[in-house]
Amino acid sequence: MLKVAILGATGYTGRELIKILLNHPEAQIVYLGTRREDRPQISQIHPELTGRIEAACEKLDMELVAGRTDFVFSCLPHTASMDFVPQCLDAGLKVVDISADYRLRDAQIYEKWYEAEHTDIQHLAESVYGLPELFADDITKARLVANPGCYPTGAILGLAPLVSRGLIELENIIIDAKSGISGAGRTPSPTLHFPECNESVAAYNVGVHRHTPEMDQILSQLAEKEISVTFVPHIVPMDRGILSTIYVHLAKEISQGEVEELFADFYKEAPFVLLRKDDLPATKDVWGTNFCHLALRSFGRKAVIVSAIDNLIKGASGQAVENMNLMAGFERTEGLL
Ligand SMILES: NC(=O)c1ccc[n+]([C@@H]2O[C@H](COP(=O)([O-])OP(=O)(O)OC[C@H]3O[C@@H](n4cnc5c(N)ncnc54)[C@H](OP(=O)(O)O)[C@@H]3O)[C@@H](O)[C@H]2O)c1
């Protein structure tokens, strides 16, 4: 049994991770970390866990984690995560970091977009980007995996087959994405206050969203050429889910059937990517699941890809468990179907 610690167990991704791990036959939760001084039972924080797990949260202290655990999920905000990850690695533990701290290979790009110094360049160099559809072999060998951001997960999966085969004009990629409000985590803010965001859809952070360099990094790697996407995120009044509508110009005319064949071939061994041929995906279709549903439409030299994920599962905790499965040598789908 793999003994698992969760740092930041009181947040949304922590809650989803606990729910998934409670159904995982090979993993056992042995530590739940919080900064809270009152050390609450986890079911007091997440009432839906009542009767499913009896455990008190513990102080965020690596001495409590090392020696008791084999594997750590960090569900902390960026910058807080890299305070703890080095200590976990030094204690010989494997880590999946759900924050952004180890996703961008270039520390200067991190520092520019996140406006914070990167304090763990040593481990940044060894971290593997945890998108199993593209990097499963590297993930299997890794001791530190940077779990992808929620928007990049949906967008990269929608673009990877076309980009890696050189079939689109790389300067004309538009990602128009809509996210539920849990994407911003549990801490309230004025713009996410119910009367402010209910019955309303709004674009935000156009041109400056922190997930942009992550998409550029991975897509550029696939294309072996610099890519700079146009990414426009929107907030919509729903709890969870991300729908990305991706607009591309094809390098040459490709029929609908050919594009579908390309995607089917590219994802033939991907258990969590599902191609929708007859209809278009919606966020409800993937709610609470680790699936990414994709649909494609091509007309002349243009194509549209629609991608739906649950931001908290394939966009965070489900994908984190998928990565743990690969790193620990379990079935990739264990606990996730
Ligand atoms: N929400 C999503 O859809 C999503 C998707 C992909 C990735 N992520 C990333 O996953 C991480 C967690 O996201 P979340 O949505 O679960 O956030 P959240 O609901 O706000 O939870 C954050 C957790 O971190 C702890 N925390 C907050 N500030 C901290 C600090 N300065 N030092 C130590 N602990 C701190 C909080 O616990 P206490 O207050 O109890 O200590 C809480 O458990 C973030 O890095 C986020 O960017 C989120």
The ligand as an ORCA input file, in Angstrom:
! r2SCAN-3c Opt
* xyz 0 1
  N      -8.864     24.905     -8.464
  C      -8.463     24.373     -9.615
  O      -9.283     24.122    -10.519
  C      -7.009     24.075     -9.840
  C      -6.646     23.355    -10.998
  C      -5.292     23.073    -11.221
  C      -4.342     23.495    -10.329
  N      -4.710     24.206     -9.237
  C      -3.646     24.633     -8.304
  O      -3.699     23.770     -7.179
  C      -3.321     24.466     -5.994
  C      -4.465     24.371     -4.979
  O      -5.625     24.908     -5.573
  P      -7.028     24.856     -4.831
  O      -8.029     25.255     -5.844
  O      -7.173     23.581     -4.100
  O      -6.826     26.066     -3.798
  P      -7.599     26.348     -2.434
  O      -8.953     25.761     -2.472
  O      -7.463     27.812     -2.217
  O      -6.709     25.569     -1.367
  C      -5.380     25.959     -1.093
  C      -4.840     25.163      0.085
  O      -3.542     25.623      0.406
  C      -3.452     26.038      1.769
  N      -2.727     27.318      1.748
  C      -3.155     28.490      1.275
  N      -2.166     29.416      1.357
  C      -1.098     28.791      1.884
  C       0.225     29.223      2.224
  N       0.625     30.463      2.014
  N       1.059     28.311      2.777
  C       0.652     27.045      2.998
  N      -0.597     26.599      2.710
  C      -1.452     27.466      2.156
  C      -4.880     26.160      2.271
  O      -4.980     25.516      3.514
  P      -5.090     26.143      4.964
  O      -5.669     27.541      4.808
  O      -5.995     25.189      5.673
  O      -3.708     26.102      5.459
  C      -5.654     25.253      1.308
  O      -5.718     23.940      1.806
  C      -3.019     25.907     -6.434
  O      -1.639     26.026     -6.658
  C      -3.789     26.030     -7.746
  O      -3.241     26.991     -8.614
  C      -6.028     24.487     -8.949
*
